[in-house]
Amino acid sequence: MTKTMLGLDRKKVAELNMSLNELLANFQIYYQNLRGLHWNIKGKSFFELHAKFEELYTDSQEKIDMIAERILTLEGTPLHTFSDYVELAKVPVGKNISDDIASVDLIVKSLTRLLEIERQILIQSEEAVDEGTNAMMSDFIAEQEKTVWMMKAWLS
């Protein structure tokens, strides 16, 4: 059978699922970074950033679930081990960061990498005529572009 249960080309969907798993791995590392930033932030921006990092990690947790469920919808298997995440992830890992500027810079770098992956998936999902994945990536991209803009404005 060359079509999935959703009527999509099975080969294109298999490639899309690989990219979605790459996005999932990167989001998991980004999420862990945000948790660490939330826990370890210090300084005059503590109250502002502590709350912002919680907002961002809560949002990331929802996106992680959405990505995994999309992979399942496309008849794939979402990665679920940290060893897989570490192997695939390209977002930078933030360890023991407590400085406000370094924290926000890590978020900007991470979101920039996530946006690159999401744009790649956007192209793949368009080629696969997969409107569900395409719409999800469009929503992620619009939201994250705004977050990057706000973080860069904070850094200025």
C-alpha positions as CSV (number, residue, x, y, z in Angstrom):
1,M,0.0,0.0,0.0
2,T,1.5,3.3,-1.1
3,K,-0.9,5.5,0.9
4,T,-1.4,6.0,4.6
5,M,-4.8,5.7,6.3
6,L,-5.0,9.5,5.8
7,G,-4.5,9.1,2.1
8,L,-0.9,10.5,2.1
9,D,2.1,9.2,0.3
10,R,3.7,6.6,2.6
11,K,7.3,7.4,1.6
12,K,6.8,11.2,2.0
13,V,5.2,10.6,5.4
14,A,8.1,8.4,6.5
15,E,10.5,11.2,5.7
16,L,8.2,13.7,7.5
17,N,8.1,11.5,10.6
18,M,11.9,11.5,10.7
19,S,12.0,15.3,10.6
20,L,9.2,15.5,13.2
21,N,11.2,13.2,15.5
22,E,14.2,15.5,15.0
23,L,12.0,18.4,16.1
24,L,10.7,16.4,19.0
25,A,14.3,15.7,20.2
26,N,15.2,19.4,19.9
27,F,12.1,20.5,21.7
28,Q,12.9,18.1,24.6
29,I,16.4,19.6,25.0
30,Y,14.9,23.1,24.7
31,Y,12.3,22.2,27.4
32,Q,15.0,20.9,29.8
33,N,17.1,24.1,29.2
34,L,14.0,26.2,30.1
35,R,13.5,24.2,33.3
36,G,17.1,24.7,34.3
37,L,16.9,28.4,33.5
38,H,13.7,28.7,35.5
39,W,15.4,27.0,38.5
40,N,18.7,28.7,38.3
41,I,18.1,32.3,37.3
42,K,19.5,35.0,39.6
43,G,19.8,38.7,39.7
44,K,17.7,41.8,39.3
45,S,15.6,40.2,36.5
46,F,14.8,37.1,38.6
47,F,11.0,37.7,39.1
48,E,10.4,38.7,35.5
49,L,12.5,35.9,33.9
50,H,11.5,33.2,36.4
51,A,7.9,33.7,35.4
52,K,8.7,34.0,31.7
53,F,10.8,30.8,31.7
54,E,7.9,28.9,33.3
55,E,5.5,30.2,30.6
56,L,7.9,29.1,27.9
57,Y,8.5,25.6,29.4
58,T,4.8,25.1,29.8
59,D,4.2,26.0,26.2
60,S,7.1,23.7,25.1
61,Q,5.6,20.8,27.0
62,E,2.3,21.3,25.1
63,K,4.2,21.5,21.8
64,I,6.1,18.3,22.6
65,D,2.9,16.4,23.1
66,M,1.4,17.9,19.9
67,I,4.5,16.8,17.9
68,A,4.5,13.3,19.4
69,E,0.7,12.9,18.7
70,R,1.2,14.2,15.1
71,I,3.9,11.5,14.6
72,L,1.4,8.9,15.8
73,T,-1.3,10.3,13.6
74,L,1.0,9.8,10.7
75,E,1.5,6.2,11.7
76,G,5.0,6.7,13.1
77,T,6.6,6.2,16.5
78,P,7.7,9.2,18.5
79,L,11.1,9.0,20.1
80,H,10.9,8.8,23.8
81,T,14.4,8.2,25.3
82,F,16.9,10.9,26.3
83,S,19.6,9.0,24.5
84,D,17.7,9.5,21.3
85,Y,17.0,13.2,22.1
86,V,20.7,13.9,22.8
87,E,21.8,12.1,19.7
88,L,19.5,14.0,17.4
89,A,19.3,17.4,19.0
90,K,21.1,20.4,17.6
91,V,19.9,23.1,20.0
92,P,22.6,24.2,22.4
93,V,22.5,22.6,25.9
94,G,22.5,25.2,28.7
95,K,24.2,23.9,31.8
96,N,24.3,25.9,35.1
97,I,23.3,29.2,33.5
98,S,22.1,31.7,36.1
99,D,22.8,35.0,34.3
100,D,19.9,36.8,32.7
101,I,21.6,37.8,29.4
102,A,23.1,34.3,28.9
103,S,19.7,32.8,29.7
104,V,17.8,34.9,27.1
105,D,20.6,34.4,24.6
106,L,20.3,30.6,24.9
107,I,16.6,30.9,24.3
108,V,17.1,33.0,21.1
109,K,19.7,30.5,19.8
110,S,17.5,27.5,20.6
111,L,14.4,29.1,19.0
112,T,16.4,30.0,15.9
113,R,17.4,26.3,15.5
114,L,13.8,25.1,16.1
115,L,12.6,27.6,13.5
116,E,15.0,26.2,11.0
117,I,13.7,22.6,11.6
118,E,10.1,23.8,11.5
119,R,10.6,25.6,8.1
120,Q,12.2,22.4,6.7
121,I,9.1,20.4,8.0
122,L,6.8,23.1,6.5
123,I,8.3,22.4,3.0
124,Q,8.1,18.6,3.5
125,S,4.5,18.7,4.7
126,E,3.6,20.9,1.7
127,E,5.2,18.4,-0.7
128,A,3.4,15.6,1.1
129,V,0.0,17.5,0.9
130,D,-0.1,17.1,4.7
131,E,-2.2,20.1,5.8
132,G,-2.3,19.0,9.5
133,T,1.4,19.1,9.9
134,N,1.7,22.2,7.7
135,A,-0.8,24.1,9.9
136,M,0.9,23.0,13.1
137,M,4.3,24.2,11.8
138,S,2.8,27.5,10.6
139,D,1.4,28.1,14.1
140,F,4.6,27.2,15.8
141,I,6.7,29.4,13.5
142,A,4.5,32.5,13.9
143,E,4.5,32.2,17.7
144,Q,8.2,31.5,18.0
145,E,9.2,34.4,15.6
146,K,7.4,36.7,18.0
147,T,9.1,35.3,21.0
148,V,12.5,35.7,19.3
149,W,11.7,39.3,18.5
150,M,10.7,40.0,22.1
151,M,13.8,38.2,23.5
152,K,16.1,40.2,21.2
153,A,14.3,43.4,22.2
154,W,14.9,42.5,25.8
155,L,18.6,41.9,25.1
156,S,19.0,45.3,23.3
